[in-house]
């Protein structure tokens, strides 16, 4: 749809420019008059312009926190009885994220023309994924849109909290790691050459460690430094290409689930995400087969996605969900038993939520434990790198002192 620019005056008489997306010029004027008493100089925006707002829009992304705040506010306004179009208009005006703001303006225009909210949101996958759209659709059909939005907000807030915990926990090790690399490169490039001249003047045979560090210093100070950088780039490119293939993605995702230390963390995180998403969809009235399809697309691991897909096919033929998932040997025994109990008691959604809470707590504790190990380990690595350089420089001196002695 085209974009229009107009000069408008608010209720206080303040003049400002306003952009709006609409099907036609009359429709744009009509939409603007619903928000502003005076609209003038309305025209279509044409041609290429170096617009910082456009650049900001292209560079921005919709984060989990943005969607959580929007969902919570949207639910509150719907629950208060505010009209849908009015809700979207108010929320788009106060939205700080440019990409989400643009999407809300387009969604508002489509809803005003009679399109369902879920259908309008489905056209903006960069802002609203399948999970979000399906739950909104279930809320529209069941007449409980505010309740569904509150559940979405809870899911997104929990996910944002977990992401912040992981980022906060990894901040210290990452900073120390970067500092270690910077110190190592700086000492290798600037300190070692000073000692190299001294060693050349003294002569004699140098220790193997010193020869190695002098070679590294020479590589870092010459064009040869391009070689390791090129190797890293090529290996990274080949890995990404391999991961894009069906076999490569399954192989690597299976390795991520089985790798030492982090494998258990990845498995628990995937199980928590599956249970939380599936439980919320089931509680919102989404059919179980549709819910399994959505959960499969949001699992984040191809091995688990294949297991969910196989379970979906078996459930479609009348099988039990817990038995179908158990055949794939991907989920922990405790999670399978809890799901089985939920099916037997008819409270699958409640049991899934309990499993999600349990494994989310497990992930949180595992991240804290991993951080407590990484922090001293990174300090040891930093000290070891500095000690390696100093030792390679002082070993020849010790050798000279021995000869003098």
N, C-alpha and C positions, 0 to 999 in steps of 0.2 A: 504494500500500500504506500502511496506517496506521503511525503512529509510536508507539512505546511507551517509557515511562520507568520505570526500576527503580533501586532502591538495591542496589548490589553491593559485595562485599568481595573484594579481590585476595588473592593468596597470602600477603601480609604482614599481612592482616587490616585493611587500610585501607578505610574506608567512603567510597564516592563514588557519584554519580549517573551513569547511563549511558543514552543514547538508542539505540534500535535500530528498524530498519524491518523488518517481517515481515508475512506474510499473516494470521497469527492470534496470539492470546495464547499458546497452547501452543508455537507455533513460535518466538516471540520468547524464551520462557523456555528452550527447548532450545538456541537459538543462544547465549544468554548463558551458559548453564552450560558451554558448550564453552570459554569464555574465563575465567570466574570460578567459584570453588568455591562461593560463596554468593550467591544471588539472592533478593531480598525486595522487597515492595511494588511489584510489577510492575503497571502500569496503562497504559491508552491515553491518549495526550495529546490532549485535546479542547479546543475553543473557541479564540477569538482571544486572544492575549496579546502585549503589547508586549515582544517578545523581541529583544534586540540581536543574538543569533546569527542569527535569521531575517533581520534587516536586513542583516547582514554577508554572509549567503548570497546575498541578492538583489543586493547591490552588487558582489560579487566576480566574477571571471572566471578561467577556466583559461588560463594563459599557456603559451607554447611551452616555457619552462624547466620548468614544473611537470610537463608530460607527458614531457619528456626525462628528468627525474630518476626519475619513476615507472617509465618503460620500462626504464631501466638497472637499477634495483633489482629490478623484477619479473623481468627476464631472469636476473639473478644467482640469485634464489631458485628459479626454475624449473629452472635448470641444476644447482642443488644438490640437486634432488629433493624440494623442499618441496611439499606438496599445494597444489592451486590455491586452495581455500577458505582455507587457512591463510595463503597468500601475500597474498591480498586482504585478509584480516583484519588482518594485521600492517601492511601498507602503508596501510590506511585509518586505523589508529590513529596512525601517525606522520605522516600527511599534514597539511601546514599550510594548504593551500587548502580552505576550507569547502565550496565547490561540488564539487570533485573528491572530497573525503572523503565527501560524501553520495552521490555517484554510485558510488563504490567499495563503500559499504555495501549499496546496492541491488543492485549487480552480484554481490556476494558472496552475498547472499540468493538470487538467482535461480540462480547456479551451483550452490549447495548443493541446489537443488531439481531439478537435472538439465539446466538450460539451458546451451547452448554459450556460451563466453565471448564470442565475436564477436556472437552474437545479443543477449546481455545488454548489451554495449557499444553496440550499434546504437540502443538506446533512449535513449541520452544523447548526442545530437549536439553539445550545447554543450561536451562534454568530449572526445569521440572522433569525428572526422570520418570520411568515407567511406574515405579513404586508410588511416587507422589500422585501421578495422574490417576492411577487405578484406585487409590484410596479416596481421592476427591470424587471420582465417579461413583464409588460405592456410597459416599456420603450424600451425594445428590439424589441417587435412586432411593436411599433409605430415609431421606429427610433429616439426616443427622450430620450435616456438613460441619457445624461448629464442633461437635464431639470428635469427628474425624480429624479436623485441623488441629485440635488440642493433642490428639495422639501423635500426629505427625510432628508437631512442635516438640513433644517429649522425646521422640526418637532422635530428631535432629539435635536437640540440646544434649542428649546423652552422647551422641556420636561426636559432637563438637568438644564436649568435656574430655572424652577419651583421647581425641586427637591432641588437645592442648596438654594433657598429661604426658603423652608420649613425646611431644615436641619439647616440653619443659624438662623431661627426664634426659633427653638426648642432647640438650643444648650444651651442657658442660663438657661431656666427652667430645662433641664435635669441635667446640672451641679449642680445647686442649690439643686435639688431633691436628687442627689447622695450624696452631701455634708451633707444634712439634715439627711439622713439615717446613714451615717458614724458617724456624731456627736452624734446622738441618741444612736447608738450601743456602741460607745466608752464610753460615760458618763454612760450608763447603766451597762456596764461590769466592768469598772475601778473605777468610782466615787461612785456609790451607795454602793458597798460592804464596803467602808471605813465608810460611815455613818451607815451602818447596824450594825457594831460592836459597835458603840457608842450607838445606840438604844437598843441593847441587854444589855449593861452595865447599862443603865438608867432604863430599865424596863418600865412597864406601858402599857396601850393600845395605839396602833398606829392608826393614821387616815387611812381610807379605801384607799385613793390614795397612801399613802406610802406603805401599805401592797401589793397593786397591783404592784407597781414598784419594790418592793423587790422580788416578785414572778417572774416578767419578768426577772430581773437580774439573779435570780437563774436558770431559764430555759436556758438563753443564755450562762451561764457558765457551764452547765452540758450536758449530752448526750441527754437530752430532746429537745435540739435545733434542733435535727434531725427531730422531729415530724412536726413542721411547714414547714420545708424545704421539707419534704416528701409529705406533703399535697399539697404544691404549685406544686411540680413536677407531682403528680398524677392528680390534677385538670387540669394542662396544657396538660398532655397526653390525658386525657379523652376529653378535648375540641378539640384537634387536630383530634382525631378519630371521634368525632361527626361531625366536620366540613367537614371531607372527605366524609360523606354520603350525598346523594342528598338532602334529607329533611333537614339535619343539615346545609348544606351550604346555602340553600335558606332561612332558618329561621334566621341564623346569618347575612347574607347579607341584609335581609330586616330590621333587627334591626339596622344595621350600617347606613342604609338610614334614619331611623326614630328616632335615638337616639338624645337627646337634644344637641344643639350646634354643635357637630361634624357631625350630620346627614345631615344638610344642606350643610356643607362643602364637605362631601362625594358625595352627589348628584350632586352638581355643578361641582366637579372634574370629575365625571363619564360622565356627559353631555358634558363637554369641550373635554374630550378625544374622545368620540364618534363622535362629530361633526368634530373635527380636522382630525381624522383618516379617517372617511367616506368621508369628503370633498376632502381630498388629493387623496384618491383612485379614486373617481369619476372624479376629474380633470386630473388624469393620464391615464384615459381611461379604468380602470378596470370595468367590467360589474357590474351592481348594485347588483345582487344577490350574486356574488362572493365577492363584497365589504362588503355586510351585513354579510356574513359568517366570513370574516376576522375580522370585527369590533366586532362581537359577541365573538370571541375567545380572543380579546384583551381588553374587557370592564373592567375586573377586579372585576365584581360584578355579581353573578349568577342571581339575580332578573332582572337586566338590560339585561343580556345575554339571559334570557328566553323571555323577551319582544322583543328583536331584532329578536330572532329566530321566534317568532310568527308573527312579522311584515314581516319577509322574506317570510314566507309561504303564507301570504296574498298577498304580492306584486307579488309573483310567479303566483298567480291566477288572476292577473290584477288589484289589489286594489291599492289605494293611500298610499304612505309611511307614510305621516303625520297622516292619519286616522287610519292606522294600529297600529302605535305606541301609538296614543291617547287612544286606547281601553285598553291598559295595565296599564294606569294611573301611569306611572313611571316618565316621563319627565315633567319638568315645562311647564306651559301654554305658556309662552313667546317663549320658544324653539320650541314648536309644531307649533305655529303661524308663526314663521319665516321659518320653514321647509315647511309649507304649501304654503307660498308666493313664496318660491324658486321653488317649483314644478309648480305652476301656471305660473310663469314668465319664466320657463325654465333655471333658473340660480341657481339650487340647490346647486352646489358646492360652488359658491360665497357666498350664504346665509349661508351655513354650516360653512364656514370660519369666517363669521362675528359673528355667534352665539358662535363659539369656542373662538374667541378673547374676546367677552363680558364676558363669564363665566370664562375664564382664569384670566381676570382682577378681577372678583368677588372672585375667589379663593385666589388670591394674597392679596386682601384687607381683606378677612376673616381671612387669616393666620396672617396678621399683627395685626388685632384687637384681635384675640385670644392670640397672644403673649403679647400684652400690658396688657391683663388681667392676664395671667399666671405669668408674672415676679413679680408683687407685691404679688400675691397669694402665690407663692413659698417662698418668704421672710417671709410672715406671718406664713406659715407652719413651716419653719425652726425655727423662733422665738418661736412659740407655742410649738414645741417639746422640745426645751431647757427649756422653762418656766415650762413645765410639770414636767421635772425631778427636777429642782431646787425647785419647789413648794412642790413636794412630799418629798423632803429632809428637807425643812425648816418648814413644818407644825408641825412635832413633837416638834421642838424647840420652836415654838410659844406657843404650849400647855404647855411645861415645864415652860416657862417664866410666863405664866398666873398663874400656880400653885405657883410659887415662889412669884409672886406679891400678 
